[in-house]
Amino acid sequence: MKKFIIAAAIAAFAAGSAFAEDIKVGVTPGEHAQIMEKVAEVAKTKGLNIEIVEFSDYVVPNQALADGDIQANSFQHQPYLDNQIADRKFDLVSIGTTITTPMGVYSKKVKSLDELKDGATVAIPNDPTNGGRALLVLASKGLIKFKENPGIKVTVADIVENPKNIEFAEIDAAQLPRSLEDVDAAVINTNYAMEAGLHPKTDAIAIEGEKSPYANVIVVRAADKDAPWAKTLVESYHDESIRKFINEQFKGALIPSW
């Protein structure tokens, strides 16, 4: 009987190993990488081994996914993905939501938007989607105005009222924290802010409202959207332990979006 139990255990282990899959998931540094490390722990118990690949910008992860260098990525919100697909013709799809990261306005020179002087320089991301998002944050705080119902694809050219004559410096999103020495304020994505030691809840002089269409997503190639490993990846991310980790680790700076 004892030999049978041992043999059965070995057979089960071998079967588990045979069905285990290995994938690479692209992330950006900061919260996306930290969360994916925990997701990988959950996924491993489900027979999915995740190798995390970090990218330092927002452009390369989708190209790497489209090229087959990685199997999934988790770093971007749906509007950014939509824009990338439209511009670069990627055959990519989102398969699940992850977190919402409120964008914040940061400054080393003023403590509120009201303190910005006439002609102040405000840095925003230079990619169309996050640049538009940054402008909408500033508009929501009354710093600028657009025409009625501007949508989310706004640019500096769409501003119809700019009472403080703000000058906008469009800079690579990853470089925005460093720009704080040279500009009066910068609108920064949460992952890059936190990587630089800035917390949206305590350091931002203004923050994006809760009603935002910018939930982050897990993305795969369209051909893989129904793959068993893709389902396991989403299930692992949506595990209750991941929600608990996000809430405890980031203390409200990130919001689980599932």
N, C-alpha and C positions, 0 to 999 in steps of 0.2 A: 504493500500500500504506500509506504514511504517513497519507494522508487517511482511509483506512478505519479505522485504529487510533484516530485522533483522534475520528472520528465515533462509534466504538463506545464510547470512554471517556465522551464527552458523553452518549450514550444511557444508559449505565449509571448515570452520576451523576444524570441526570434521573429514572430509574426509582427509584433509591434515595431521592431527595427525595420522589417521589410516594407512596412507601410509608412514609415516616417518619411517626411519630405523636407527638403532644404530649400529655403527661398532667401532672397536678399531684399531688404526693404530700405528705401532711401528716405532720409530725414534731414532736417536742418538742425544745427546745434541748439542746445537749450531744452525747452520743455518737450519738444517733439521727440528728441533723442531719449530723454529721461523716461518719458512715458513708454516709449517703444521697448525699452529695456525690461520694464515690468510686463508688458504685453508678451514679450518673448518668453518670459518665465511661465506664463499661463499657457501659451501656445505649445511649449515643449511637453506639457502634460497631456496635450491632445495629439501628439505625434507630429508637430510642425516645428522644425528648427529654423529660427530666424537669425540671419546675419544682418546686423544693422550697418548701413553705409551712410556716413555723414557727408553732406554737401554744404558748401559755404555760401551758396546763393540760391535764388529762386528759379533760375533758368535751367541749370544742368539736370536736376532730378527728373524732369519730364522727358528731356531728351534721352537720358540714360534708360528710362523706362521704355520709351518708344524703341530704342535700339536693342533692347533685350539684355542690357547689362545688369538690371535689377528686375524683380518681378512685381514690385509694388512700391508706392511711396506714400508718405504721410507727412505733409508739411504745408499744404495750401488750402485755401477756401474755394468754394465752388465757383464764384465769379472769376477768380484768377484762372482756374482750370478751363472754364468756358472760353476765356480770352485766349489762352494758349492754344486751345484746339482750333479756334477760328483763325488765329494768325499763322500757326505752324502745321495745321492739318494733322495733328496727332490723332491716332485712333485709340484714345484713352477714355475710360469711364470711371466714375466714382461708384463705390460699392457699399459705402457706409460713412456715417458722420463720426467725428472724433470729439473735438473741443472747439469752443468759441473763445477767441483771444481778443479782448477789447483793445483797440488801438488807443494809444495815449499821446498827449502832447507833453514834451519835456523841455526844460530849460535850465541853464545855469546862470541866467541873467535876470529873469523875472520870476515872480511867484504866482502870477495869474495872467491870463490873456489880456485883462484890462490894462496891465502895466506895459504892454507892448507899445513902443513909441511909433510915431508916424514914420513910414518907410522901413520898418523892421524887416529883417529877413527870416523867413520860416522855411525850414527844409522839409521836403516831402519825398516819398519814394519815387524813383524815376520810371517804374513800370506802370503802364496805364491803369491797371486794376487797383493796385494799392495806392497809387497817386490819387486816383479818383476818390477812393475811400477816405484818404487823409483830408482831402478838400471837403468832403461831406461832413467829417467830424468838425472841422473849423466852421463850416456853415451852420451846423447844429448849435454851435456856441455863440453865433451871432457875429463872428469875425468877418465873414464874407457872405454874399448872397448870390444865388443862381436864379434863373428864371423859374417859374412855377413848375413843379413835378419834373425835375431835371433827370431822374433816373440815376443809375450808379456809374455810368460811363462818362463822368464829367472830367473836364480838363481846366487848366488855368484860363483858357480862352473862353470858357463858359461863364466866368464870373461877371456879374452885372453890377454888383456893388462891392466896393473895397474901401470903406471909409478910412482905414488906417494906411492905405497905400502900401499894403504888404508886398514885399518882394519874395517870390518863391524860388527856392533853390532845389532843383530836382536832382536827387542823389541816389546812388545804389542803396537799396534798403538795408543791406548789411553794414553799410558805412555810416548810417545816420547817427548812432550813438557817438561816434568820434567827431561828428560835425558839430556837436554841442559847444565846442570851444570856439567855433567860428561863426555861428549863427545865433539869432536871438531865441529861437525855439525850433524844435523838430518834432514831427509827428512820426512815431516809431511803432512798428509792429511789436507785439508783446514778446515774441521769441528773441528778437534782437535786443530789446530793452533789458530783458531778464538776464541774458547772457552778459550784458554790460553792467549788471548789478543794479538795475533800475526796476522798481516794483510799481506796477500800474496803480495799485491802491494807495501807496504812500508817497511816491515820487512824482507822479504825473500832475501837471497843473490843470489838466482837463482830460477827460476820458470819454471814450465812445459810449453811447447809450446801450442799454441791454437789448433793445429791439434792433438786431443787426442781421442782415442776410448772409453774414460772412462766417458760417460754420465751416470748420475744416473737415476734410474728407480723406478717406483712404482711396487710392487710385490704382487701377491696374490696366493692362491692355485689354481692349474690348474682347479679344479672343479668350481671355482668361476669366471673364467676369463670373462664369458659372463653375469654375474649377473648384473642387472640394477644398483645396488649400485656401482659396480666397474666402470661402465661407468660414473656415476655421479661423482665419486671420481676423475677420470682423467679430466673430463670436468671442475670441480672446480679448479683443480691445473692449468689447462691451461687457466684459465680466464685471461683476459687482466689486471685486477687489481693485479693479482699475479706477472705477469711479471714486472709491474710498481713497485711493492713493492720490488722485488729482486734487480732491477736496482738502486733504490733510497737508499735502506737500506744497500746494500753491496758494492756499488760503484765500480763495476767491479771485485770484488773478486770472485763472482759467475756469471755464465753465464746461462740464461734460455736456455734449449736445445730443445724446441719445436717450 
